[in-house]
Amino acid sequence: MDELKINDRILDVVGDLDLGIRTFDEDLKGSAGLDSLDMVELSIGIEREFNIIIPDAELVNFKTLNDFKQFVMDYKSIHINGKHI
């Protein structure tokens, strides 16, 4: 799965949740104003969209949509190569 398709699918999730995030670099908790519940909802939306699991220990370190995107790309890369997390 290429990066542009991942971007589009993440933006679809963000749009469905109506979170008001404008860019992949925007600080989710800072300028976007997401609280912990919003972050959990975003995480669940992305997990469902990509059929993945984002561990809570990882989620607490996510600051931007780029962090979610990188996690998805790494997760998909590992599974495509037949490895397990």
Stockholm file with secondary structure:
# STOCKHOLM 1.0

chainA/1-85         MDELKINDRILDVVGDLDLGIRTFDEDLKGSAGLDSLDMVELSIGIEREFNIIIPDAELVNFKTLNDFKQFVMDYKSIHINGKHI
#=GR chainA/1-85 SS CCHHHHHHHHHHHHHHHTCCCCCTTSCTTTTTCCCHHHHHHHHHHHHHHHTCCCCHHHHTTCCSHHHHHHHHHHHHHHHHTTCCC
#=GC SS_cons        CCHHHHHHHHHHHHHHHTCCCCCTTSCTTTTTCCCHHHHHHHHHHHHHHHTCCCCHHHHTTCCSHHHHHHHHHHHHHHHHTTCCC
//
